[in-house]
Amino acid sequence: MKEKISSIGYSLLGPVIALVLSFIVGGIFITAIGQNPFEVYNRFFIDSLGNSYGIGQILFKATPLMFTGLSAAICFKANLFNIGSEGQLTIGALATALVGTYCSALSSWILLPLCVIAGMVGGAFWGSIPGILKSRFGAHEVINTIMMNFIALGITSYLISNVVGVTATVHTAEIAPAATLPRLDQIVSIFHASPVNLSFVIAIISCFGIYFLINKTRLGYEIRTIGLNSSAAEYARMPIKKNIILTFIIAGACAGLVGTNFVLGYKHYFELGFSEGTGFIGIAVALLAKNNPIGIIFTALFFGLLEYGSLTINTMVPKELANILQAIVILFIISLAKIMEGRIQRKRSAASAHV
């Protein structure tokens, strides 16, 4: 028990040190451009965390990162690399918007779940393609998922420009009012005027759902076994090819839920480029959480804080400061994680030798 507590302590110490070091390095950059880092960080935290609107913005920006973080994490569990969340969320969000627009005659009780399911199905379909190519032909999933991003962008650009887009815009028509998700400020007044909506609740539920899937089901056990030792999985006669496809389908479905936040809960239409690299940031979210679905909630909130916080100080420092901080945090955490793991291993070895 004592050893386990010590191990957890070392695991938490790494990220804390990484955060402190990253803000110190960020302060050096701020000083280099002629600003006072204490004043900048004071504005950063006060405007982000010091009021309900700022907190709501952080929750709003963290929501899609939870979905894409889950999309990356479940593939990492199977020792697969899903670089295609950007394309999967794009197809899923477009499917969400089209159902919300063209099935407007349906009641809210039917239309809203149908839109959510459409996003998941769209993302799952797009994710299944590299999964099939990997399992059937051995094609490398990194190349396939990257290429699928470009194809998704090309398809959606054509559809918005020539088929389903509103004239002279880069977005679809608005979805039916029955398909919209209510904002949280309609339920609890503390988030007044912020865009956070019920998609945040869906994201939290999804994190716990994927945690249960990975840790409490046979499919999750097989996915983890494939990731840890594919030879052992093959010896145990696990359906490796089938599980690779299923893993990508689940990953795509998670990414496809991003549309619930933007399309159903915020703008109420699909817009080209709405994700702004959310699929790629989700990879960092998953890595920092060590692919733990519950940990993804907290790492997504941290990245949401960085993203919104950078907007609050954009009159003092460039918005790119957030990108610098994100990169520094990742580098520090990866490096310190290795150091902490080495210390834990040495302590265990010493304990074993002592016994």
N, C-alpha and C positions, 0 to 999 in steps of 0.2 A: 504493500500500500504506500509506504513511504517512498519507494522507488518510483511508483507511478506518479505521485504528486510532484516529485522532483522532475520527472520527465515532462509533465505538463508545464511546470514552471519554466523550464528551459525553452519549451516550444513557444510560450507567450513572450518570453524575454526578447527573443530575436526580433519579432515585429515591432515591439515597443522601441527598442534601440534603433531599428531602421527608421521609424517615424521621426524620432528625435534627430537623428543624423541628417535625414532628408530635409527637414526644416532648417537645420543649421546651414547646409549647403545652399538651400534656397535663399536663406538670408544673405549669403555671400553674393549670389546673383543680384539680389535686390539692391544691396549696397553698391555693386558695380555699376548699376544704372542710375545711381545718385539718389536713391530713396532710403528712407529709414525703415529697416526691416520690422522693428517693433510696431511702428505705426501701421505698416501694411498688414502684418499679421493680426493686429488688433481689429482693424477694419474687416479682415477676412473672417475672423471667428464671430465678431459681434453681429455683422450683417447676415451671416449664414445661420448661426445657432442662437442668436440673441432674440429672435422673434419667430412667431409661428409661421409667417409667410416664408421665411428662409428655410425653416425646417421642412415645410411642405414642398418647397422646390427641391431640396435634397432628396426627399423620398421619391419625388417624381422622376428625378434623373437617375436614381438608383434602381428603379423598377425594371427598365429594360436590361440593365446590366445583370440583374439576377437571372433573367431568362437566358441571356447569352452565356453567362457564367455556367449555368447548369448544362447548357448545350455543349460547352467545351469540356466540362468536368466529367460527364458520363462517358465521353469518348476517351478521355485520359485514363479513366478507370480500366478500360479495355486495352490500354496501350495503343490507342488510335489518336490521330491528330485531326481534329475538325477545324479547319481554317475557313470553313464555308458558312459560318453562322450569318454573315452579312447577306449572302444570297438567300439563305433559308428564311431569314426574317423578312426580306423584301418580298419574296413570293407569298409568304404567309400573310403579311400585312395587306398586300394587294387582294388576296382571296377574301380576307376579312372585309375590306371595303366594298368589294363587288357584291358579296352576299348582302351586306347591309344596305346597299343601294338598290339592287334589283329584286330583292325579296321584301320590299317595304310594306306589302299588304299583310304580312304576318304580324301576329301580336308580339309584344315585347317578351313574353314568357317563352316564346318559340324562337324569335328572331335573334335575341341576344345570345343564348347558348349556341345557336347555329353559327353565328359570326365567330365566336370563340373557337368552335370546332373547325370551322373553315380555315382559320389561321393555322391551327395545329396540323390539319390535313395537308395544307399547302406547304408548310415547312417540312413536314414528315416526308412528303413526296419528293421534295428537292433534296432532302438528306438521304433518301433511300438510293438515289442514283450513284453517288460515290461509294455507298455501302455495297451495292451490287457489283460495281466494278472492282472493288477491293476483294470481295469474297469469291467471285466467280473467275476473275481474270488476274488477280494479284496486282492490279494497278495501284500505284501509291496514292493513298488518300490525300496527302498534302497537295500534290499537284492537281488531283481531281477536284478537291473542294475549292481551291483557288480559282480554277478555270470556271467552275460552276457559279462563282460570284460574278464573273464578267458576263456569263450567259444570262444570269438573272437580271443584271442591270440592263443588258441589251433588250431583253424581252419586255421588261416593264417600261423602258423608255419608248419602245415602239408602240406598245399598247396605250400609254398615256398620250402620246403625240398623235396617234392615228385612229384609235378605236374607242377607248373608254374615258379619255380625258376631257375636261372642260375646255372649250375653245380659248386659246391664248393663255393657258395656264399650264402648270406642270403637276396638276393633281386631278383626281377624280371628282365626280360630283359628291356632295355631302350624303352621308348615310341617313337612313330614316331615323327620326327621333326615337323610335322604339328600340333602336339598336345601340343607343349610347349608354355608356357607363356613367353613373353619377359621380361627381367629384366628392371628395371626403368632407369638404366644407359644407356640403348639404346635409351631412350626417352629424359631424362634430364641428363646431364653429371655430375651433382653435386653428384650423388651417385656412382661414378666410382668404379668399382670392387666389390661393395657390392652385396650380394645375393638378396636384396629386389626386388620383381617383381610385376607384375600386380595383383597378388593375394591380395596385400595390398589394392588396390583400390576396389576389390571385397569385402574385409572385411569391409571397410568403408561403402560401399553401403548396405551391409547386416545389419550393425548396424542401419542405417537410415530406412531400410526396416522393420526390426523387431520393431523399435520404432513406425512406422506408423501402423503396424499390431496391436500392443498392445493397442495403444491409439486412433486410428482413425477408427477401423473396429468393426463390430458386434462380430466377433469371439474373438477379443482382449478384448472387453468389457465382454464377457461371461467368458473368462479365468480369468480375474481379479476378477470378481464377485465370481467365484468358489473359488478362493484363499482367498478372504476376508470373505466370508460367504456362505458356500456350502448349508446351509439350505435355505437361501434366494434365491440362484440360483435354488434349487429344487422347491421352492414355485412358482418361476417365470416360471417354466416348461422349464428351459434351459436343453439342452441335455448333462448332466454332463458326462456320460460314453463316449459318442462320443467325447466330447471336451478333455477328458483326453487322449484318443488315439491320437487325432489331435495334442495335445500339445507335446506329446513324438515324434510324427512323425516330427514335425517342429524342435524340439530340435535335433533329430538325423540328420536331413538334414543339420542343421547349423554345427554340428560336422563333418559331412561328407565332408564339404568344406575344411577342413584342408589339404586334399590331394592336393588341387590346389597350395598351397604354396610349399610343399616339392616335390611332384611328377611332377607337370606341370611346376613349376617355378624354381626349384633348382636342385635336383639330376636327375630328369627325369626317375626315377624308384621307385618302392615301396621297402622299406627295413624294415626288422623286427626291432622293437624297435625304429623306427625313432622319435616317438613323445616324448619320455623321460618324461612322466607324464604330458603332456600338458593338458589332459582332467581333471586331478585333480586340476592343478593350475587354470584352467578356473573357477572352483567353487569359489576360492578366488577372482578372478578378478570380478566375478558377485557380490559377497557379498560386496566388497569394493565399487563398483559402485552403491550399493543399488538397483541392478537389473535394472538399467536404461541403455538401449542400447546405448545411446549417452555417458553416463559416462563410459561405458565399453571401449570405444576408449582410454580414458585417463588412466584408470587403467591398461589396457593391455600395453600401452606404458611405464608406470612406471615399470611394471614387466619385460618388455623387456629391460629397462635400467638396472635393477638389474642383469638380467641374463647375458647380454653382459658385463656390467661393472665388474662383478666378474671375467670374463675371462681376462680383461685387467690388473688386479692386482693379478693374480694367482701366480706370482713369488714372491709376497710380503706377501700375506695371503692366506689361504686355500679357494678354490672355495666355500666351504660350508658356507662361510660368507654370501653369497647372500641368502642362505636358511634361515640363522638366521635372516637376515634383513627382509625377507618376513614374517616370522612368527611373529616377533616383531611388524611390521607394522600392521598386521592383528589384533593382540591382542590389541594394543593401539587404533586402529580405532574403533573396536567393543566396547571397554570400554568407549572411549570418546564419541562415538555416543549416548550411553545410557545417559551419563551425559548431553550432549547437548539437547537431546530430553526431559529430565526431566526439564531442565531450560526453554525450550520453553513452555512446558505444564504449568509450574508454572507462567510464564509471562502471558500466555493466561488466566489462571484462575484468576490471579490478575486483569487483564484488565476487565474481565467479572464482577468480584465482584465490581470493581470501577464504572462500568456503572450501 
